[in-house]
Amino acid sequence: LDAAGDVEARGRIESEATEFAVDLARRLEAAGVALPDAVARFISARQPLLEELGRVARRRHLEADRLTAIFVDASAVLDRLLVAFVAAHEAARPASVIAPSR
């Protein structure tokens, strides 16, 4: 919330989050966690983050339109992180495991 108006800070924070998501995906793949299970873990971590955003917004008495914008922005970031997560998990999979294209 505090970086909302700072494009540079938002970019840096999202970049750091992407690095974390990619690293997590690689570690889960290396541990033998299948992609559907890895995605389920990623998604389960999403809800507490959104709930915390709501709590912070209520404490700061944000207007409904501002809160909506925050949730839309946060959801978009989380969607981009999920795409990076899936790509990293698939890229970390050994070539012999990758299913052929049809």
Secondary structure as GFF3:
##gff-version 3
##sequence-region A 1 102
A	DSSP	alpha_helix	7	30	.	.	.	ID=ss1
A	DSSP	alpha_helix	35	59	.	.	.	ID=ss2
A	DSSP	alpha_helix	64	92	.	.	.	ID=ss3
###
